[in-house]
Amino acid sequence: MTFVRKKSSKNRARITKARLEKAIARVRAELFDHGLWTEPVHDVQIFLVENGDSYAEYEWVGTGDSGVIVVRAISRARRVEARQGVVTSLADILRHEYAHALANIYKGLIRSRQFSMAFGASYDNPSRFQYSPETHMTEYAATNPSEDFAETFMRYLKHGGVLPEGHNTQFIRRKWRFIARFCAGIRRGKSRWDVA
């Protein structure tokens, strides 16, 4: 008889340096495969911090044209998720935060009419949208356009640029196409969209 020891919710919620390094390598490989591993993206640092009072388990902290990704080893949000049996993957966290980093680095492509047309408002618009699975990849995406972008980009990287069938709606396809053009623009060295 074989016994399988289940990880406690506390262990699933804790992020270790080894787990973080493994997730970083995976996500950086995805960024490289998409042609997004540019010098400014390479310069983004990731820090694992022990605890924090913040509810967020991770965050992008932009400073000028660069910034850092901060990942908390343990947070209230991850403990809640762990008790519920669902913990966001560390790779998904990093994909999401790299989206914010790319938006910060490539402001000319993000702070654009093309972005507003795809996401329904400017990147910096703080307005919350009504969540709809027809319009948003996740409930968190309805928080504001910047989070909508980050959640959609996270799925774009995770699925290798192929839109999952369950999200193949008119509104999400429009966002997906923007992200594909955004990535292509970065690969071509663009810092802003061509004026037609």
N, C-alpha and C positions, 0 to 999 in steps of 0.2 A: 504494500500500500504506500502510495506516495502522498506526502503532505505538501501543500503549497501554502507558503506563508504569505498572507496578504499584507501589503504595506499599510501601515496605519495612515490615517488621514493627515497626521502631523508630518510624516515622512514624505508623502506625496506633495504636500504644500511647500516643503523646504527646497530651495534651489541651492545646489552645491556648485562649487567652482568647476568640478569635472563635468557636471551636467551642462553648465553654462558654456564651457569651452566646446563641448560636442555640438551644441545647438548653434553656436557662433560659426563653427566650421561649416556646418550644413547650409546655413543661410548665406554665408559669404560665397559659397560655391554656387548657389542659386543666383545670387546677384551677378557673379562672374559669368555664368551661363547666359544671362540675359543682357550682357554687355554693360552692366551698371556698376561694375567694380572700378570706378574712376578714382583718380588721386584724391579728390575731396571726400569721397565715400570711404576710401581706405583710411583717411585721417580721423574718422568718427571713432571715438573711444567708447568702450563699454565697461562699466564699473558694476561690480557686485557689492552691495552694501548690506550690512547685517539686518537691521530693522529700520523701521521708520513709522512715524505717526500717520503718514499719509495712507489713505485707503488704497491708492493705486499701488500695484505691485511693480510697475515699471513706468518709465516716463522718458520722453525726449526733452533734453534741456538744451535749447538752441542759444548760442552766443555769437552774434554777428553772422558770419558765413559758415560757422562750424558749430560744433556742440558735442554732447555726450549722451549716451543711453545709460540710464541708471536702472538697474534691476535689483529689487529687494530680495534678500534671501528668504524672507518670510514676511507676509503681510496679512492683514485682516481679510482682504478679498480672496487671496489664495486659500486661507483656512476655511472660509465659507464655502468656496468651490469644492475643496477636498471633502468636507463633510457631506456635500451633496453628491459626491462621487464623480464630479466632472471638473477636471482641471485643464485650463487652457495650456496647450503645449508651449514649451519654452521657445521652440522654433517659430511658432505663430506670434508670440510676443515680440520676438526680434524682427520678424518680417514687418509687423505693424509699426514698430518704432523706427526701422530703417525707412519706411514710407515717409514718416515725419521728417527724418533727416534729409531724404532726397528732396522733399518739398522745400525745406529750408535752403538747401544747396542750390537747387534749380528754380529759384523764385520766379524768374522770367517765364518759365513754362507753366508754373502753377498759378501765379497771380495773373490770370489771363481770361480773356473772353471765352476761349475754348473750355477752360476749366468750369467757369460759371455755367456755360451751356450744358455741359455734361452732368454737373452735380447740383444744379438748381440754384446756386448762389456762389459768391466768392469764397475762396479758401478760408479767409479770416472771419467770415460771417459767423457770429455766435448763435444764430437762431437754431433752435431745435426743430426737427421735422417730426411729423407723425410717422411712426414706424409702419412700414408695409413690406411684406416679403416680396411684393412685386417691384419695389423700389430699392430696398436695402438688403445687403448681404447678411447683415446681423442687426439685432436690435440696437447694439451700441453704435452702429453706423448712423442711426437717426439722430445722434447727439448733436452733430453739426457737420458742415461740409468737410472740414479737415479730418474728422474721424471717419466719415463716409469714405473719403479717399484712402485713408490708412487701412481700413477694413477690406476694401475692395482690392487694394494693392497686395495686401497680405494673401488673399485668396489667389490673386493673379500669380504671385511667386510660387505659392504652395502647389498650384495645379499646372505649373509650367506654361502659363499663358492660355490654357484651354478652359473656356468657361464651363463650369459644371452644369449639367443639364437642368438640375433643379433651380438654377438661378437664371435661366435663359429667358429673361423678360426684356421687353423693349427698353425700360429704364436702366436696367443693369447692363444690358448690351452697350448702351450709349456710354456709360462710365467705363466699361471694359475697353471699348475702342479708344477712349481718351488715354487710358493707362498704356495701352499698346503703342499709341502715337508718342506719348510721353517717354516711354522707354526707347523707342526708335530715335527720338530727338536727342536723347542723352548719348546713345551710341554714335550718332552722327556729329556729336560735339556742339549741339545747339545750346544756347543759353536763353533763347526766346523764340517765339513762333515767327515765321516769315509773315510779313504783311501782304495780304493778297489785294 
